[in-house]
Amino acid sequence: MSKILIVVDAPGPAEFILPVIPRLTTYNLKLITVGNSPTKILAAYKPLRIDSEAEATKIYTEINPDILLVAMSSLVLGPYVNQKITELAHADKKKIICFQDYWANHRHAMNFKMLNFWDVVLVPDELAKNYLLEDGYSGQIVITGNPGFDRFRDLDVAAERKRLRAKFGIAEGSFVILHSGTGTPQSYKEDEITFNFLAKAVRELSANLKLETNNLKLIFISRPHPRDEEPGRYQRLAPDLNLLDTSTIPLTEDILPIADLSVAMYSTNLIHACYMRIPGISILLPNAGLKRLEKTSLQDFPPNNLGATIGIYEESVPKLKNEIEKIISDSSYRNKIIETQKKYFKLEGELASVKVADVIS
């Protein structure tokens, strides 16, 4: 029986590979995780957690896999277990299949070193394929979709929205803004700048008489990133705002149907919102998210120029407030966003988890 070693070092890739594992029953699987978040997501499969490159060398030698199935993540600060095991497998001339949970993560410096070690890269869509080609990747690229998004196919967003709003006591007619934080160790400063800017707009919107006249209550939820080392960050930054506590639901994508608007810097929850047909705003300020994206030769996340999400690129509270007000009050504007989401974010045909398993086999 062939032996596959799976290495996962971030929550996004963990969610990608989770639905695929049950489909690989003809293989002897060994699973390695790095850090708390992916370990928790994959806990049912009892992964071996490794937190140093030295451990990686030892464990790789002991396992001696036939195939390496390795994540592509945006890990910047290490430990570089993913990179170390990839280098070892490449030196042994083992087949290496890489999976990419969203666009262009390989442009982070650590992953760029490994680009031409991969025999095959599994990507979510055509856009991701184009980024790889632009960067000179010469191996095989297979568009599989993201298996982590298969679960959205059967999700009744309206019913789930009703259930969640009842659970948290949100009155009919309320407008819910869900902020997905990106306060990771490498991005927390930019995340705080972004959140403070959003909080200013929320304060002004909450005080807007027009909203009160329409009997509309604004509800604000802010969720920390799974790798945020300060989960109480947003309460500290905005103690005056009545942030709705949804911590009883661990995953942000599970609370997302509650929202009328998803807001983030460059969180994958903006992509989840597109699949759920919820309008999204990506805030990429010149001194915050945009600067970090430019380091990876990107200007957008997600690509707001498509029109499936709205991009805010300047620290203008009136501009942000105006966009939110249009989403609240202009049904034709909302519908245009949702129609574009339907065009670019499709869940059709064979399950992504099946496609991924087929490529590995």
Secondary structure as UniProt FT lines:
FT   STRAND          3..8
FT   HELIX           11..17
FT   TURN            18..20
FT   HELIX           21..23
FT   TURN            25..26
FT   STRAND          28..33
FT   HELIX           36..41
FT   HELIX           43..45
FT   STRAND          48..49
FT   HELIX           53..63
FT   STRAND          67..72
FT   HELIX           81..91
FT   TURN            92..93
FT   STRAND          95..100
FT   TURN            103..104
FT   HELIX           105..107
FT   HELIX           109..112
FT   TURN            113..114
FT   HELIX           115..117
FT   STRAND          120..123
FT   HELIX           126..134
FT   TURN            135..136
FT   STRAND          140..143
FT   HELIX           147..152
FT   TURN            153..154
FT   HELIX           157..167
FT   TURN            168..169
FT   TURN            172..173
FT   STRAND          175..180
FT   TURN            185..187
FT   HELIX           188..206
FT   HELIX           209..213
FT   TURN            214..215
FT   STRAND          218..223
FT   TURN            226..227
FT   TURN            231..232
FT   HELIX           233..237
FT   TURN            239..240
FT   TURN            247..248
FT   HELIX           252..255
FT   HELIX           256..258
FT   STRAND          261..264
FT   HELIX           269..275
FT   TURN            276..277
FT   STRAND          280..283
FT   TURN            286..288
FT   HELIX           289..294
FT   TURN            295..297
FT   HELIX           304..306
FT   STRAND          310..312
FT   HELIX           317..329
FT   HELIX           331..344
FT   HELIX           352..360
//
